[in-house]
């Protein structure tokens, strides 16, 4: 993998990047928190809270729970699509920044509002040009995907492995996302991914904390052997 110029972000955005299941009848907030705790116990140290259309007070309380858990394990927590102007409403602790897609807040605006110390991640889908622009505008890392057919986002565009190799020269960590299984880890990291993002591949289709802890250990082991 490439040598990176941003050492703090390089240390954070590496290995297994766990994305929380979205709330549903099965995945209640308590179930999500329990399974995040299990993933932490299994060794995962980077999480993204991806929850859409919540009441803000509910989301602040939920993020507070995740934040306390991650802080206990010295893990990092990134919020998906939380406007930078609202970020101060969430306590610090394990929170390190935000992740933004093409229909969310502009990368440059988020960077300007948050300042240099916070992580700003960018979804770049299957477009290298978006990654270049994101980095110019202050992105801390870029994410490409879906790398494989994704159960979480079945209609997502597909990204080629070559994008990971091409992104080595951008000077920021590169995250692979979408349909990733344990078997995909070696080729993704060989191609240039610094982190692999997983939802169902880690948390499964229904809450089972014991299973998540066991699977988390497998993911961490699979990734660590590639460094």
DRENFIZA-128936 format. One record per residue: x, y, z of N, C-alpha, C in turn. Coordinates in steps of 0.05 Angstrom, whole numbers, padded with zeros to 5 digits, always signed. Layout:
N
XYZXYZXYZ ...
//
This chain:
227
+00017-00024+00000+00000+00000+00000+00017+00025+00000 +00005+00047-00006+00020+00072-00009+00029+00083+00017 +00050+00100+00016+00058+00116+00039+00040+00140+00040 +00030+00146+00064+00011+00168+00068+00024+00191+00081 +00013+00215+00075+00025+00240+00086+00011+00249+00111 -00013+00239+00117-00028+00248+00141-00027+00226+00162 -00008+00227+00179-00004+00205+00198-00027+00201+00218 -00039+00222+00229-00061+00217+00248-00084+00202+00234 -00092+00211+00210-00114+00198+00196-00106+00170+00187 -00081+00166+00179-00071+00140+00171-00074+00120+00194 -00069+00129+00219-00071+00112+00242-00100+00105+00248 -00118+00123+00242-00146+00118+00247-00160+00101+00226 -00156+00109+00201-00171+00097+00179-00154+00074+00167 -00156+00052+00180-00141+00028+00172-00156+00003+00183 -00152-00019+00169-00163-00044+00179-00193-00046+00174 -00207-00055+00194-00236-00060+00192-00251-00034+00199 -00268-00026+00181-00284-00001+00185-00313-00010+00186 -00323-00012+00210-00350-00023+00215-00371-00001+00212 -00392-00007+00196-00414+00012+00193-00439+00000+00206 -00451+00016+00223-00474+00006+00239-00497-00001+00221 -00511-00023+00228-00536-00029+00214-00556-00006+00219 -00573-00001+00199-00593+00020+00203-00617+00010+00220 -00628+00027+00235-00650+00019+00253-00674+00007+00237 -00685-00014+00249-00708-00027+00237-00723-00041+00259 -00744-00056+00252-00759-00070+00272-00741-00090+00286 -00722-00102+00272-00704-00122+00283-00680-00108+00297 -00669-00088+00282-00646-00074+00292-00655-00049+00308 -00663-00054+00332-00670-00032+00350-00645-00018+00359 -00647+00007+00369-00623+00021+00379-00608+00005+00399 -00622-00008+00418-00608-00025+00438-00593-00048+00425 -00605-00060+00405-00592-00083+00392-00567-00074+00377 -00569-00050+00364-00545-00040+00351-00523-00034+00370 -00529-00022+00393-00509-00016+00413-00496-00041+00424 -00513-00061+00429-00502-00087+00439-00483-00099+00419 -00489-00098+00393-00472-00111+00373-00447-00094+00368 -00449-00068+00370-00425-00051+00369-00406-00058+00392 -00417-00062+00416-00401-00070+00439-00387-00097+00433 -00402-00115+00421-00390-00141+00414-00368-00139+00394 -00372-00121+00374-00351-00117+00353-00326-00105+00366 -00330-00087+00385-00307-00075+00399-00293-00097+00415 -00308-00114+00428-00296-00136+00443-00280-00154+00424 -00289-00156+00399-00275-00173+00380-00251-00159+00367 -00247-00134+00373-00222-00121+00363-00226-00099+00343 -00250-00093+00334-00255-00072+00315-00250-00045+00329 -00237-00026+00315-00230-00001+00327-00239+00024+00311 -00255+00020+00290-00264+00042+00274-00293+00037+00266 -00311+00056+00273-00339+00053+00268-00350+00078+00255 -00370+00073+00238-00386+00095+00227-00415+00092+00235 -00426+00113+00247-00454+00113+00254-00470+00122+00229 -00483+00104+00216-00499+00111+00192-00528+00106+00198 -00542+00127+00207-00570+00126+00214-00584+00149+00201 -00605+00144+00185-00619+00165+00170-00646+00170+00183 -00655+00195+00181-00682+00203+00187-00690+00198+00216 -00671+00203+00234-00677+00202+00263-00684+00229+00273 -00701+00230+00294-00704+00255+00309-00677+00262+00321 -00670+00288+00320-00643+00296+00328-00637+00289+00357 -00656+00293+00375-00652+00287+00403-00646+00257+00406 -00661+00240+00392-00656+00211+00392-00628+00204+00382 -00620+00217+00360-00594+00211+00348-00572+00220+00367 -00575+00243+00380-00554+00252+00398-00551+00233+00421 -00574+00223+00432-00572+00203+00454-00559+00177+00444 -00567+00168+00421-00556+00143+00410-00526+00146+00405 -00518+00168+00392-00489+00172+00387-00474+00174+00413 -00486+00185+00433-00473+00186+00460-00467+00159+00471 -00485+00140+00467-00481+00113+00475-00458+00100+00460 -00458+00103+00434-00436+00092+00417-00409+00105+00425 -00410+00131+00429-00387+00146+00436-00374+00136+00462 -00390+00131+00482-00380+00121+00508-00367+00094+00505 -00381+00077+00489-00370+00050+00484-00343+00052+00470 -00342+00067+00448-00317+00069+00432-00294+00082+00449 -00301+00101+00465-00281+00114+00482-00269+00093+00501 -00285+00076+00512-00276+00055+00531-00255+00037+00518 -00259+00032+00492-00240+00014+00478-00219+00029+00462 -00218+00055+00465-00199+00072+00450-00203+00068+00420 -00228+00067+00412-00236+00065+00384-00245+00092+00374 -00249+00094+00348-00257+00119+00335-00285+00117+00324 -00300+00139+00324-00327+00139+00315-00331+00162+00295 -00341+00156+00272-00346+00176+00251-00377+00176+00246 -00387+00200+00243-00416+00204+00238-00422+00207+00208 -00441+00193+00198-00449+00194+00170-00469+00217+00167 -00463+00235+00148-00482+00256+00140-00493+00271+00164 -00476+00280+00182-00484+00299+00202-00472+00326+00194 -00488+00346+00187-00477+00372+00178-00457+00383+00198 -00436+00394+00188-00415+00404+00205-00425+00425+00225 -00446+00440+00217-00457+00460+00234-00471+00448+00258 -00478+00423+00256-00492+00409+00278-00472+00392+00295 -00448+00390+00286-00429+00371+00298-00423+00378+00327 -00423+00403+00334-00417+00412+00361-00438+00402+00381 -00461+00393+00372-00482+00383+00390-00476+00355+00400 -00457+00342+00387-00449+00316+00395-00423+00318+00412 -00422+00303+00434-00399+00305+00451-00374+00294+00437 -00351+00302+00446-00325+00294+00434-00319+00265+00440 -00302+00260+00458-00295+00232+00465-00283+00217+00442 -00297+00196+00433-00286+00179+00411-00293+00191+00384 -00309+00211+00382-00316+00223+00357-00292+00236+00343 -00288+00228+00318-00265+00240+00304-00273+00255+00279 -00299+00253+00270-00306+00268+00246-00331+00258+00232 -00334+00265+00207-00358+00259+00192-00351+00246+00165 -00371+00232+00154-00369+00220+00128-00391+00231+00110 -00385+00240+00086-00404+00254+00069-00405+00241+00041 -00430+00240+00030-00434+00230+00003-00439+00253-00015 -00445+00247-00041-00447+00268-00061-00472+00285-00057 -00492+00275-00043-00516+00292-00038-00516+00305-00011 -00494+00301+00004-00492+00313+00031-00478+00340+00030 -00470+00350+00052-00455+00375+00054-00430+00374+00037 -00422+00396+00025-00398+00397+00009-00373+00392+00027 -00354+00378+00016-00329+00372+00031-00316+00398+00040 -00313+00417+00022-00299+00442+00028-00312+00457+00051 -00339+00457+00051-00353+00471+00072-00349+00457+00099 -00351+00430+00099-00347+00415+00123-00319+00420+00134 -00299+00419+00117-00271+00424+00125-00268+00452+00136 -00280+00471+00124-00277+00499+00133-00290+00502+00160 -00313+00490+00164-00327+00493+00190-00314+00477+00213 -00304+00454+00206-00294+00436+00227-00265+00442+00234 -00250+00453+00215-00222+00458+00220-00205+00433+00214 -00179+00436+00220-00160+00415+00211-00161+00390+00227 -00170+00391+00252-00166+00368+00270-00186+00345+00265 -00208+00351+00252-00229+00331+00248-00226+00316+00222 -00234+00291+00222-00234+00274+00198-00258+00281+00181 -00254+00284+00155-00276+00288+00136-00273+00266+00115 -00290+00246+00115-00289+00225+00095-00308+00231+00072 -00301+00220+00048-00317+00225+00024-00323+00199+00009 -00349+00195+00003-00357+00174-00015-00351+00182-00043 -00336+00166-00058-00329+00173-00086-00340+00152-00106 -00354+00132-00096-00369+00113-00113-00350+00100-00132 -00353+00103-00158-00335+00091-00178-00321+00112-00195 -00317+00136-00183-00306+00159-00198-00280+00169-00185 -00258+00165-00199-00232+00175-00188-00232+00205-00188 -00246+00218-00206-00247+00247-00207-00259+00259-00182 -00280+00245-00171-00292+00254-00146-00272+00252-00123 -00255+00231-00124-00235+00228-00103-00214+00251-00105 -00205+00257-00129-00186+00278-00132-00197+00305-00122 -00222+00310-00129-00235+00335-00121-00238+00336-00090 -00246+00313-00079-00251+00312-00050-00225+00318-00035 -00203+00306-00044-00177+00311-00031-00169+00340-00034 -00173+00351-00057-00167+00380-00061-00183+00397-00042 -00207+00388-00036-00225+00404-00019-00222+00398+00011 -00204+00380+00017-00198+00375+00045-00206+00349+00057 -00213+00329+00040-00221+00303+00050-00198+00289+00064 -00203+00276+00086-00183+00261+00100-00179+00233+00089 -00200+00222+00078-00198+00195+00065-00220+00194+00044 -00217+00175+00025-00237+00171+00004-00246+00142+00004 -00271+00138-00002-00283+00111-00003-00294+00105-00031 -00287+00081-00041-00297+00072-00067-00315+00048-00063 -00336+00046-00079-00353+00023-00079-00380+00029-00091 -00396+00008-00096-00393-00018-00085-00373-00035-00101 -00354-00047-00086-00334-00064-00098-00346-00090-00108 -00367-00100-00095-00380-00125-00102-00410-00120-00098 -00427-00139-00108-00456-00135-00104-00462-00132-00074 -00478-00112-00067-00482-00105-00039-00511-00110-00031 -00514-00125-00009-00541-00130+00001-00552-00105+00015 -00534-00089+00025-00543-00064+00039-00553-00044+00019 -00539-00041-00004-00546-00022-00025-00546-00037-00052 -00567-00053-00058-00567-00070-00081-00565-00054-00108 -00573-00029-00108-00572-00013-00133-00548+00004-00135 -00528+00000-00117-00504+00017-00118-00488+00012-00143 -00474+00033-00153-00456+00030-00175-00433+00012-00167 -00421-00002-00187-00398-00019-00181-00373-00005-00187 -00353-00008-00170-00327+00004-00173-00306-00018-00179 -00287-00011-00195-00266-00030-00203-00242-00029-00184 -00229-00052-00181-00206-00054-00164-00184-00033-00171 -00182-00027-00197-00161-00009-00206-00163+00018-00193 -00187+00026-00185-00190+00052-00171-00173+00053-00146 -00172+00031-00131-00156+00030-00107-00127+00034-00112 -00117+00021-00134-00089+00024-00141-00083+00053-00150 -00102+00064-00166-00098+00091-00176-00098+00112-00154 -00113+00106-00133-00115+00126-00111-00091+00126-00093 -00072+00109-00097-00049+00108-00080-00034+00135-00079 -00035+00149-00101-00020+00174-00103-00035+00198-00091 -00059+00194-00081-00074+00217-00070-00064+00226-00042 -00049+00208-00029-00038+00216-00003-00056+00215+00021 -00080+00202+00017-00098+00198+00039-00106+00168+00039 -00116+00158+00062-00125+00130+00062-00148+00125+00043 -00149+00101+00032-00171+00093+00014-00187+00070+00027 -00213+00073+00027-00231+00054+00039-00247+00040+00017 -00248+00013+00018-00265-00003+00000-00290-00010+00014 -00313-00008+00000-00339-00014+00012-00357-00028-00008 -00376-00044+00002-00396-00055-00015-00393-00085-00020 -00409-00101-00007-00410-00130-00012-00384-00145-00005 -00368-00134+00013-00342-00146+00019-00345-00169+00039 -00333-00191+00032-00331-00214+00050-00303-00219+00058 -00299-00236+00077-00271-00243+00086-00253-00252+00063 -00265-00266+00045-00249-00276+00022-00239-00254+00004 -00252-00231+00005-00244-00209-00013-00220-00192-00001 -00215-00195+00025-00196-00178+00038-00168-00178+00025 -00156-00201+00019-00129-00200+00007-00128-00185-00019 -00147-00189-00037-00145-00175-00063-00150-00145-00060 -00167-00137-00041-00173-00109-00037-00149-00094-00025 -00136-00106-00006-00114-00093+00007-00089-00094-00011 -00086-00115-00027-00064-00116-00046-00068-00095-00067 -00093-00089-00074-00099-00068-00094-00094-00040-00084 -00094-00037-00057-00088-00010-00047-00107+00000-00025 -00127-00016-00017-00145-00007+00004-00130-00007+00031 -00134+00015+00046-00123+00017+00073-00143+00007+00094 -00168+00007+00087-00189-00002+00104-00211-00015+00088 -00225-00034+00100-00248-00047+00087-00273-00042+00104 -00293-00030+00092-00318-00023+00106-00338-00046+00104 -00350-00053+00126-00368-00076+00127-00393-00069+00143 -00416-00080+00134-00441-00078+00150-00450-00106+00155 -00464-00118+00135-00475-00145+00139-00453-00166+00143 -00430-00162+00130-00408-00181+00133-00398-00184+00161 -00403-00163+00178-00395-00164+00206-00419-00169+00224 -00440-00153+00220-00463-00153+00238-00484-00174+00232 -00484-00184+00207-00504-00204+00199-00530-00191+00193 -00551-00208+00189-00577-00198+00182-00595-00194+00206 -00588-00205+00229-00603-00201+00253-00584-00200+00277 -00592-00186+00298-00574-00183+00321-00566-00209+00335 -00540-00212+00339-00530-00236+00353-00502-00228+00363 -00501-00217+00387-00476-00205+00398-00453-00225+00399 -00459-00249+00407-00438-00270+00409-00426-00276+00381 -00444-00277+00361-00434-00282+00334-00418-00259+00324 -00427-00234+00329-00413-00211+00320-00385-00210+00332 -00382-00216+00357-00356-00216+00370-00337-00236+00357 -00347-00260+00351-00331-00281+00338-00323-00272+00310 -00342-00262+00295-00337-00254+00267-00318-00230+00267 -00321-00212+00286-00303-00189+00287-00274-00197+00290 -00269-00217+00306-00242-00228+00309-00231-00239+00283 -00248-00252+00268-00240-00262+00242-00233-00240+00222 -00249-00219+00222-00243-00196+00205-00217-00182+00212 -00213-00178+00238-00189-00165+00247-00165-00181+00240 -00166-00207+00244-00144-00225+00237-00139-00225+00207 -00160-00225+00191-00157-00226+00162-00143-00201+00152 -00150-00178+00163-00139-00153+00154-00110-00150+00164 -00105-00157+00189-00079-00153+00201-00057-00169+00187 -00065-00192+00176-00045-00209+00163-00036-00197+00136 -00051-00176+00127-00044-00164+00101-00024-00140+00104 -00020-00131+00129-00001-00109+00133+00027-00118+00134 
//
